[in-house]
């Protein structure tokens, strides 16, 4: 099979608007399911491994369960879970398909559950299973029947087993059997369970019992996601928490997104692979959980970050695979890519130094310590991070937005914030005093070099422009809400880098903000937190609600949002956006201790 070969069945399912896709995830891998019941993206056995369903970016492979007559699509998540229910209104009635990856996932084996139900009236449904390993390069082979009548096959280095579809027809070109099709008719009230298993080794366990697998998955999600009743948008906040949990592996690492190569801006080359663990994003998620419901997800973030600090010290990489290995170099796949995008896997972040990662790690560890959740290994990691800041804070780095190396103001200020926060959480002793003194020295030096004449922070000593990232250090405790620099930065930022309660990172050039990139949803929630810190509660809620609405139909956030077209841009779902939404929802529900409720100055 040639790269990107797609049989006729695949061509019936072209890529859709990103806002129409739902995520299924079990911690070890994720799948995207579209409005026609097509699972068009799934990597196996883990996040960073090759895709077996790659139709989303122009490769071969999908798994579709679709009504055989005209329909109107819909769907929703079951509350506090990544169990997705597609719901199609057809001419004959209503058909539902309940989808989930069995949760929690096993690192070497995935179980994909699909339950079809004729909810009202009869249902006619067409099923296509066309897995292709290696992003469309390696078709299914050695197709055979198992002892229980299930289908078995090999798929690259994976073993495949498909049960509940004993009456499916194997099909293929030139006498090969590389896919299955199945025509189903269900009477009203009847259902059909389909179970797909993919394993890194032989599948020697008995065929999965769907009823027991569904019950275990439901219970696991109910136990994993807290009630979060004291937040300002409970259902959406629980959904954000579920997304973060679904993206977090057994080793504690949380991938930045489930996908690769989805374009941030059509035909501009801004396509990246986010199926890795960014230390910064991991820290954002941990701090958000600490603000909302301290528990296992906070512990996971600390565990992964602590392990990486112990292993790499001042050479900490900005990102890793979920098993703590280096991120592979970026390379193309020779596929068409998502429309407007390019096909890329791996990430050049593996060659960067990002100073702010040490500050974010310290903030994460301090948050854990404040809740009594930091052990001796964690405190040792804090000392490693603080020593790394001491050694490297004067070095140029790529910064939060991963640009060219400069003396980025945010990188230095967030390190100072981390030092100050961990010093406040530490037991009395010389280390706390040393960390506080270092924070003061970094702040004083940065104040001399990177404070704009107008009184606000500027991007770097040689760049007087504004940056959304400069709102973060005061939120993390570096400076009080009433510090003149804090207030001046917020005023200048909202005046020059926002429009209609949509926020942008920085000004790329002379074009209008929305022409250069999409609204950056992380920045929108950060601005909500900054207004809340100032006691501007009405504006805080306006920012929160505007950006909460900038999601797709299933409620997932991408990195950016095209305001004019009301479309998601970039990889999906973007973990750090869900993290800041979670944090904002928790913090806005209670008064900011340092803020005074007051009207926003004009």
C-alpha positions as CSV (number, residue, x, y, z in Angstrom):
1,X,0.0,0.0,0.0
2,X,1.4,3.4,-0.9
3,X,1.5,6.2,1.6
4,X,-1.8,7.9,2.1
5,X,-3.9,5.3,0.1
6,X,-7.5,5.7,0.9
7,X,-10.2,3.3,-0.3
8,X,-13.6,4.5,-1.3
9,X,-15.0,4.1,2.2
10,X,-12.4,6.6,3.6
11,X,-13.1,9.2,0.9
12,X,-16.7,9.4,2.1
13,X,-15.4,10.9,5.4
14,X,-13.3,14.0,4.5
15,X,-12.0,16.1,7.4
16,X,-14.6,18.3,9.2
17,X,-14.4,21.6,11.0
18,X,-12.4,21.0,14.1
19,X,-15.2,22.2,16.3
20,X,-17.3,19.2,15.4
21,X,-14.9,16.6,16.8
22,X,-15.2,14.9,20.3
23,X,-12.3,13.4,22.2
24,X,-12.2,9.8,23.5
25,X,-9.2,9.3,25.9
26,X,-8.1,6.9,28.5
27,X,-4.8,8.5,29.7
28,X,-2.6,6.5,27.3
29,X,-4.0,7.5,23.9
30,X,-6.8,9.5,22.4
31,X,-9.2,9.3,19.5
32,X,-11.2,11.9,17.7
33,X,-14.8,11.1,16.6
34,X,-16.6,13.2,14.1
35,X,-20.3,14.0,13.5
36,X,-20.9,11.0,11.3
37,X,-19.5,8.6,13.8
38,X,-16.1,8.4,12.2
39,X,-13.1,7.9,14.4
40,X,-10.5,9.5,12.1
41,X,-7.6,9.8,14.5
42,X,-6.1,7.3,16.9
43,X,-2.4,6.5,17.7
44,X,-1.5,3.2,19.3
45,X,-0.4,1.9,21.6
46,X,0.4,5.3,23.1
47,X,0.1,9.1,22.4
48,X,3.3,9.6,20.5
49,X,3.1,6.3,18.5
50,X,2.1,6.0,14.9
51,X,-1.6,6.5,14.0
52,X,-3.8,3.6,13.0
53,X,-6.6,5.9,12.0
54,X,-5.1,8.9,10.2
55,X,-7.9,10.1,7.9
56,X,-7.9,13.5,9.8
57,X,-4.5,14.4,8.2
58,X,-4.9,12.7,4.9
59,X,-3.6,9.2,5.8
60,X,-5.5,6.0,5.5
61,X,-7.6,4.5,8.3
62,X,-10.8,5.2,10.1
63,X,-13.6,3.4,12.1
64,X,-17.1,4.7,11.2
65,X,-20.5,3.9,12.6
66,X,-23.0,5.9,10.6
67,X,-26.7,5.9,9.8
68,X,-27.5,4.5,6.4
69,X,-30.1,7.1,5.7
70,X,-30.1,10.9,5.8
71,X,-29.6,12.3,9.3
72,X,-29.0,15.4,11.4
73,X,-26.0,14.9,13.7
74,X,-25.7,15.8,17.4
75,X,-24.1,14.5,20.5
76,X,-22.8,15.3,24.0
77,X,-20.6,14.0,26.8
78,X,-21.9,12.2,29.8
79,X,-21.3,14.6,32.7
80,X,-17.8,14.5,34.1
81,X,-16.4,11.9,31.6
82,X,-15.1,11.4,28.2
83,X,-17.9,9.0,27.3
84,X,-19.4,10.5,24.1
85,X,-22.9,9.9,22.8
86,X,-23.5,10.6,19.1
87,X,-27.2,11.2,18.4
88,X,-28.6,11.2,14.9
89,X,-32.1,12.1,14.0
90,X,-33.0,10.2,10.8
91,X,-36.1,9.8,8.7
92,X,-37.0,6.7,10.6
93,X,-36.2,7.8,14.2
94,X,-33.3,8.5,16.5
95,X,-30.1,6.5,16.6
96,X,-27.4,6.8,19.3
97,X,-23.8,5.5,19.5
98,X,-22.1,5.6,22.8
99,X,-18.3,5.7,22.5
100,X,-15.4,5.4,24.9
101,X,-11.9,4.2,25.4
102,X,-12.1,1.8,28.3
103,X,-10.9,3.8,31.3
104,X,-8.4,3.9,32.8
105,X,-6.2,2.7,29.9
106,X,-3.5,0.1,29.9
107,X,-0.2,1.3,28.4
108,X,0.2,-1.6,26.1
109,X,-3.4,-2.3,25.1
110,X,-6.4,-0.2,24.2
111,X,-10.1,-1.2,24.3
112,X,-12.5,0.9,22.2
113,X,-16.1,0.5,23.1
114,X,-19.0,1.4,20.8
115,X,-22.6,0.7,21.7
116,X,-25.3,1.3,19.0
117,X,-28.9,1.8,20.2
118,X,-32.1,2.3,18.1
119,X,-33.5,4.9,20.5
120,X,-36.7,5.7,18.6
121,X,-37.9,3.8,15.6
122,X,-35.8,1.3,13.7
123,X,-32.1,2.0,12.8
124,X,-30.1,1.1,9.7
125,X,-26.4,1.7,10.2
126,X,-23.3,1.1,8.2
127,X,-20.0,0.2,9.9
128,X,-16.6,0.5,8.3
129,X,-13.4,-0.6,10.1
130,X,-10.3,0.2,8.2
131,X,-7.2,0.3,10.4
132,X,-3.9,1.1,8.8
133,X,-0.7,1.3,10.8
134,X,2.1,3.8,10.2
135,X,-0.1,6.7,9.3
136,X,-1.5,4.8,6.3
137,X,1.5,2.7,5.3
138,X,0.8,-0.7,6.7
139,X,-2.5,-2.4,6.0
140,X,-4.2,-5.0,8.1
141,X,-2.9,-8.6,7.4
142,X,-3.4,-12.2,8.6
143,X,-7.1,-11.7,9.0
144,X,-8.7,-14.7,10.7
145,X,-11.5,-15.9,13.0
146,X,-10.9,-16.4,16.7
147,X,-12.3,-19.1,18.8
148,X,-15.3,-17.1,19.9
149,X,-16.1,-15.9,16.3
150,X,-14.4,-12.6,16.7
151,X,-12.1,-11.1,14.1
152,X,-8.3,-11.1,14.6
153,X,-5.5,-9.6,12.6
154,X,-2.1,-8.1,12.6
155,X,-1.6,-4.4,12.1
156,X,2.0,-3.3,11.9
157,X,3.5,-4.4,15.2
158,X,0.0,-4.5,16.8
159,X,-2.4,-7.3,17.4
160,X,-6.1,-6.5,16.6
161,X,-9.3,-8.1,17.8
162,X,-12.8,-7.0,16.9
163,X,-15.8,-8.6,18.7
164,X,-19.5,-8.0,18.3
165,X,-19.1,-7.9,14.5
166,X,-19.0,-11.5,13.7
167,X,-21.3,-10.9,10.7
168,X,-18.9,-8.3,9.2
169,X,-17.4,-8.8,5.7
170,X,-13.7,-8.6,5.2
171,X,-12.9,-6.7,2.0
172,X,-9.9,-5.4,0.1
173,X,-8.3,-4.8,-3.2
174,X,-6.5,-7.4,-5.2
175,X,-7.6,-10.3,-3.0
176,X,-6.4,-8.7,0.3
177,X,-8.5,-8.3,3.4
178,X,-7.5,-4.9,4.8
179,X,-10.9,-3.6,6.1
180,X,-14.3,-4.7,7.2
181,X,-17.8,-3.5,6.4
182,X,-21.1,-4.3,8.2
183,X,-24.7,-3.4,7.5
184,X,-26.8,-3.4,10.6
185,X,-30.6,-3.2,11.2
186,X,-31.8,-2.7,14.7
187,X,-35.4,-2.7,15.8
188,X,-36.5,0.0,18.2
189,X,-35.0,-0.4,21.6
190,X,-32.4,-2.9,20.5
191,X,-28.6,-2.3,20.8
192,X,-25.4,-3.7,19.5
193,X,-22.0,-3.7,21.2
194,X,-18.8,-3.5,19.1
195,X,-15.4,-3.8,20.9
196,X,-12.1,-3.1,19.2
197,X,-8.8,-4.1,21.0
198,X,-5.3,-3.2,19.9
199,X,-2.3,-4.6,21.8
200,X,1.4,-4.1,21.6
201,X,1.7,-7.8,22.2
202,X,-0.5,-10.9,21.6
203,X,-4.0,-10.5,23.0
204,X,-4.2,-13.7,25.1
205,X,-6.9,-12.4,27.5
206,X,-10.5,-13.5,26.9
207,X,-12.6,-11.4,24.6
208,X,-13.8,-8.3,26.4
209,X,-17.3,-8.5,27.9
210,X,-18.9,-5.1,26.8
211,X,-21.3,-4.8,29.8
212,X,-18.5,-5.3,32.3
213,X,-16.2,-2.9,30.4
214,X,-18.8,-0.2,30.2
215,X,-19.6,-0.5,33.9
216,X,-15.9,-0.3,34.9
217,X,-15.4,2.7,32.7
218,X,-18.4,4.5,34.1
219,X,-17.3,3.9,37.7
220,X,-13.7,4.9,36.9
221,X,-14.8,8.3,35.5
222,X,-17.2,8.8,38.4
223,X,-14.3,8.3,40.8
224,X,-11.8,10.4,38.8
225,X,-13.7,13.7,38.4
226,X,-14.7,15.6,41.5
227,X,-18.0,17.4,41.9
228,X,-16.5,20.9,41.6
229,X,-19.7,22.4,42.9
230,X,-18.0,25.5,44.2
231,X,-17.0,26.8,40.7
232,X,-18.8,29.3,38.5
233,X,-19.6,26.9,35.6
234,X,-19.9,23.4,37.2
235,X,-20.7,21.2,34.2
236,X,-18.1,22.8,31.9
237,X,-15.5,22.8,34.7
238,X,-16.0,19.1,35.3
239,X,-15.6,18.6,31.6
240,X,-12.4,20.5,31.6
241,X,-11.1,18.4,34.5
242,X,-12.2,15.2,32.6
243,X,-10.2,16.4,29.6
244,X,-7.1,16.9,31.7
245,X,-7.5,13.5,33.3
246,X,-8.0,11.8,29.9
247,X,-4.8,13.4,28.6
248,X,-2.8,12.2,31.7
249,X,-0.9,8.9,31.5
250,X,-0.2,6.4,34.3
251,X,3.2,7.9,34.7
252,X,1.8,11.3,35.5
253,X,2.6,13.0,32.2
254,X,-0.1,15.0,30.5
255,X,0.1,15.5,26.8
256,X,-0.4,19.0,25.5
257,X,-3.0,17.8,22.9
258,X,-4.1,14.5,21.3
259,X,-3.2,15.5,17.7
260,X,-0.5,16.6,15.4
261,X,-0.3,18.9,12.4
262,X,-3.6,20.7,12.8
263,X,-3.0,24.2,11.5
264,X,-3.1,27.3,13.6
265,X,-3.2,29.5,10.5
266,X,-4.0,28.0,7.0
267,X,-1.0,27.7,4.7
268,X,1.4,29.5,7.0
269,X,3.4,26.5,8.2
270,X,2.3,26.8,11.8
271,X,1.6,23.1,12.3
272,X,3.1,21.3,15.3
273,X,3.0,17.9,17.0
274,X,1.6,18.3,20.6
275,X,1.4,14.7,21.6
276,X,4.1,15.3,24.2
277,X,4.3,16.5,27.8
278,X,5.3,20.2,28.1
279,X,6.6,21.0,31.6
280,X,4.9,24.4,31.5
281,X,1.5,22.9,30.5
282,X,1.9,20.2,33.2
283,X,2.5,22.9,35.8
284,X,-0.5,24.9,34.6
285,X,-2.7,21.9,35.0
286,X,-1.3,21.1,38.4
287,X,-1.8,24.7,39.6
288,X,-5.4,24.7,38.2
289,X,-6.2,21.5,40.1
290,X,-4.6,22.9,43.2
291,X,-7.0,25.9,43.0
292,X,-10.1,23.8,42.3
293,X,-9.8,20.3,43.9
294,X,-6.3,19.2,45.1
295,X,-6.0,15.5,44.5
296,X,-4.5,12.8,42.2
297,X,-4.1,15.1,39.1
298,X,-2.0,17.5,41.2
299,X,0.1,14.5,42.5
300,X,0.5,13.3,38.9
301,X,1.8,16.6,37.7
302,X,4.3,16.8,40.6
303,X,5.4,13.2,40.1
304,X,6.2,13.7,36.5
305,X,7.9,17.1,36.9
306,X,9.9,15.9,40.0
307,X,11.2,12.9,38.1
308,X,12.4,15.0,35.1
309,X,14.1,17.5,37.4
310,X,15.9,14.7,39.2
311,X,17.0,13.2,35.9
312,X,18.0,16.3,34.0
313,X,18.5,19.1,36.5
314,X,19.6,22.4,34.9
315,X,19.3,20.6,31.5
316,X,15.6,20.2,31.9
317,X,13.9,19.9,28.5
318,X,10.8,21.9,27.8
319,X,8.9,18.7,26.7
320,X,9.1,14.9,26.9
321,X,7.2,11.9,25.8
322,X,4.8,10.5,28.4
323,X,7.3,7.9,29.4
324,X,9.9,10.7,30.1
325,X,12.0,10.2,26.9
326,X,13.3,12.9,24.6
327,X,10.8,14.3,22.0
328,X,11.9,13.1,18.5
329,X,13.0,15.5,15.9
330,X,10.4,17.1,13.7
331,X,9.9,15.4,10.3
332,X,7.2,15.2,7.5
333,X,5.0,12.2,6.8
334,X,4.4,12.7,3.1
335,X,0.6,12.9,3.6
336,X,-1.8,15.6,2.3
337,X,-2.3,16.9,5.9
338,X,-5.5,18.5,7.3
339,X,-6.8,21.1,4.8
340,X,-4.7,24.2,5.1
341,X,-2.0,22.3,7.1
342,X,1.1,20.2,6.7
343,X,2.0,16.7,7.9
344,X,4.5,16.9,10.7
345,X,5.5,14.7,13.7
346,X,8.1,15.3,16.3
347,X,8.9,18.8,17.6
348,X,11.8,21.1,17.4
349,X,11.2,22.1,21.1
350,X,13.6,19.3,21.9
351,X,16.4,21.7,20.9
352,X,15.3,24.7,23.0
353,X,16.1,26.1,26.4
354,X,13.0,27.6,28.1
355,X,14.0,29.3,31.3
356,X,10.4,29.8,32.5
357,X,9.9,26.0,32.8
358,X,12.0,26.2,36.0
359,X,9.8,28.9,37.4
360,X,6.6,27.0,36.5
361,X,8.0,23.9,38.1
362,X,8.7,25.8,41.3
363,X,5.1,27.2,41.3
364,X,3.7,23.7,40.9
365,X,5.8,22.3,43.7
366,X,4.8,25.2,45.9
367,X,1.1,24.7,45.2
368,X,1.6,21.0,46.2
369,X,3.4,22.0,49.4
370,X,0.7,24.5,50.4
371,X,-1.7,21.6,50.3
372,X,0.6,19.2,52.2
373,X,1.2,17.1,49.1
374,X,5.0,17.5,48.6
375,X,7.3,14.8,49.8
376,X,11.0,14.7,50.3
377,X,11.7,13.9,46.6
378,X,9.5,16.9,45.7
379,X,11.5,19.2,48.0
380,X,14.7,17.9,46.5
381,X,13.3,18.7,43.1
382,X,12.5,22.2,44.2
383,X,16.2,22.7,45.3
384,X,17.3,21.4,41.9
385,X,15.0,23.9,40.1
386,X,16.0,26.8,42.3
387,X,19.7,26.0,41.7
388,X,19.0,25.8,37.9
389,X,17.5,29.3,38.0
390,X,20.5,30.6,40.0
391,X,22.8,29.2,37.3
392,X,20.9,30.1,34.2
393,X,18.6,33.1,34.7
394,X,20.8,35.5,32.8
395,X,20.8,33.2,29.7
396,X,18.7,34.1,26.7
397,X,16.0,31.5,26.1
398,X,13.1,30.7,23.7
399,X,10.4,31.8,26.1
400,X,6.8,30.8,26.7
401,X,5.9,31.2,23.0
402,X,9.0,29.3,21.8
403,X,10.5,32.0,19.6
404,X,14.1,33.1,19.1
405,X,16.4,33.3,22.1
406,X,16.2,36.6,23.9
407,X,16.1,37.9,27.4
408,X,12.4,37.5,27.7
409,X,10.9,39.4,30.6
410,X,8.2,36.8,31.4
411,X,10.8,34.0,31.7
412,X,12.7,36.0,34.4
413,X,9.7,37.2,36.3
414,X,8.0,33.9,36.4
415,X,11.2,32.4,37.8
416,X,11.2,35.1,40.5
417,X,7.5,34.3,41.2
418,X,8.4,30.6,41.6
419,X,11.3,31.3,43.9
420,X,9.2,33.6,46.1
421,X,6.3,31.1,46.2
422,X,8.4,28.1,47.1
423,X,10.3,30.1,49.7
424,X,7.0,31.0,51.3
425,X,5.9,27.3,51.4
426,X,9.3,26.0,52.6
427,X,10.1,25.2,56.2
428,X,12.1,27.9,58.0
429,X,15.8,27.7,57.1
430,X,18.6,29.1,55.0
431,X,17.1,27.8,51.7
432,X,14.0,29.9,52.0
433,X,16.0,33.0,52.6
434,X,18.3,32.3,49.7
435,X,15.4,31.7,47.4
436,X,13.7,34.9,48.4
437,X,16.9,36.9,47.9
438,X,17.4,35.5,44.5
439,X,13.8,36.3,43.6
440,X,14.5,39.9,44.7
441,X,17.7,40.1,42.7
442,X,16.0,38.9,39.5
443,X,13.0,41.2,40.0
444,X,15.3,44.2,40.6
445,X,17.5,43.5,37.6
446,X,14.5,42.9,35.3
447,X,12.9,46.1,36.6
448,X,16.0,48.1,35.6
449,X,16.1,46.5,32.1
450,X,12.6,45.7,31.0
451,X,10.2,48.3,32.5
452,X,8.7,50.5,29.9
453,X,8.8,54.3,30.4
454,X,5.0,54.2,30.6
455,X,5.3,52.0,33.7
456,X,4.3,48.6,32.3
457,X,6.5,45.5,31.7
458,X,7.7,45.1,28.1
459,X,8.6,41.9,26.3
460,X,12.3,42.1,26.7
461,X,15.0,44.8,27.3
462,X,15.3,45.3,23.5
463,X,11.5,45.0,22.7
464,X,9.2,47.6,24.1
465,X,6.0,45.9,23.0
466,X,3.4,44.2,25.1
467,X,2.8,40.5,25.8
468,X,0.0,38.5,27.4
469,X,2.5,36.4,29.3
470,X,3.4,39.5,31.4
471,X,0.0,39.2,33.1
472,X,1.0,35.9,34.7
473,X,3.8,36.8,37.3
474,X,1.5,39.0,39.4
475,X,-1.2,36.2,39.4
476,X,1.5,33.8,40.7
477,X,2.3,36.1,43.6
478,X,5.4,38.0,42.4
479,X,3.8,41.4,42.8
480,X,0.6,42.5,44.6
481,X,-2.5,43.5,42.8
482,X,-2.0,47.1,43.7
483,X,1.6,47.3,42.5
484,X,1.7,50.1,39.8
485,X,3.5,47.9,37.4
486,X,0.8,45.2,37.7
487,X,-2.0,47.6,37.0
488,X,-0.2,49.5,34.2
489,X,0.6,46.2,32.4
490,X,-3.0,45.1,32.6
491,X,-4.3,48.4,31.4
492,X,-1.9,48.6,28.5
493,X,-2.5,45.0,27.5
494,X,-6.3,45.2,27.4
495,X,-6.1,48.5,25.5
496,X,-3.7,47.3,22.8
497,X,-3.8,43.4,22.5
498,X,-7.5,42.6,23.1
499,X,-10.7,43.1,21.1
500,X,-14.2,42.4,22.2
501,X,-13.0,40.3,25.2
502,X,-10.9,38.2,22.9
503,X,-7.2,38.2,23.8
504,X,-4.0,37.9,21.7
505,X,-0.5,37.0,22.7
506,X,1.5,39.9,21.1
507,X,1.5,41.9,18.0
508,X,3.1,40.1,15.1
509,X,3.2,43.0,12.7
510,X,1.1,45.9,11.5
511,X,-1.9,43.8,10.5
512,X,-5.1,43.8,12.7
513,X,-4.7,41.4,15.6
514,X,-7.2,38.8,14.2
515,X,-5.5,38.8,10.8
516,X,-2.1,37.7,12.3
517,X,-3.4,34.8,14.4
518,X,-6.5,33.6,16.2
519,X,-7.6,34.8,19.6
520,X,-5.4,32.9,22.1
521,X,-7.8,31.3,24.5
522,X,-5.2,30.7,27.2
523,X,-4.7,34.5,27.3
524,X,-8.4,35.1,27.5
525,X,-8.7,33.1,30.7
526,X,-5.5,34.7,32.1
527,X,-7.1,38.1,31.5
528,X,-10.2,37.0,33.4
529,X,-7.9,36.0,36.3
530,X,-6.0,39.3,36.1
531,X,-9.3,41.4,36.2
532,X,-10.5,39.3,39.1
533,X,-7.2,39.9,41.0
534,X,-7.9,43.7,40.6
535,X,-11.4,43.3,42.0
536,X,-13.1,44.0,38.6
537,X,-15.6,41.2,38.9
538,X,-17.9,42.2,36.1
539,X,-15.0,42.4,33.6
540,X,-13.6,39.1,35.0
541,X,-16.9,37.4,34.3
542,X,-17.1,38.9,30.8
543,X,-13.7,37.6,29.9
544,X,-14.5,34.2,31.4
545,X,-17.8,33.8,29.6
546,X,-16.6,35.1,26.2
547,X,-13.7,32.6,26.2
548,X,-15.7,29.8,27.7
549,X,-18.0,30.1,24.6
550,X,-15.1,29.8,22.2
551,X,-15.2,26.0,22.0
552,X,-16.5,23.4,19.6
553,X,-19.9,21.7,19.8
554,X,-18.6,19.0,22.2
555,X,-17.2,21.8,24.5
556,X,-13.5,21.2,23.6
557,X,-11.0,24.1,23.3
558,X,-8.2,24.3,20.7
559,X,-5.3,26.7,21.1
560,X,-6.8,29.5,19.1
561,X,-10.1,30.8,17.9
562,X,-10.8,32.5,14.6
563,X,-13.2,35.2,15.7
564,X,-14.5,36.1,12.3
565,X,-15.3,32.6,11.2
566,X,-16.1,31.2,14.7
567,X,-13.8,28.3,14.2
568,X,-11.2,26.5,16.2
569,X,-7.6,26.6,15.1
570,X,-4.7,24.3,16.1
571,X,-4.4,21.0,17.8
572,X,-7.2,19.5,19.8
573,X,-8.0,19.5,22.6
574,X,-5.4,22.0,24.0
575,X,-4.7,21.0,27.6
576,X,-3.5,24.4,28.8
577,X,-6.7,26.1,27.8
578,X,-8.8,23.6,29.7
579,X,-6.4,24.1,32.7
580,X,-6.8,27.9,32.7
581,X,-10.6,27.6,32.2
582,X,-10.6,25.2,35.3
583,X,-8.5,27.6,37.3
584,X,-10.6,30.7,36.4
585,X,-13.9,28.9,37.1
586,X,-12.6,28.0,40.6
587,X,-11.0,31.4,41.4
588,X,-13.8,33.5,40.2
589,X,-16.2,31.7,42.5
590,X,-14.5,33.2,45.5
591,X,-13.3,36.8,46.3
592,X,-9.7,37.5,45.5
593,X,-8.0,38.0,48.8
594,X,-5.8,40.9,47.5
595,X,-8.4,42.6,45.4
596,X,-11.0,45.2,46.3
597,X,-14.3,44.9,44.5
598,X,-14.5,48.1,42.5
599,X,-15.5,49.4,39.1
600,X,-12.8,49.1,36.5
601,X,-11.0,52.4,35.9
602,X,-11.6,54.0,32.5
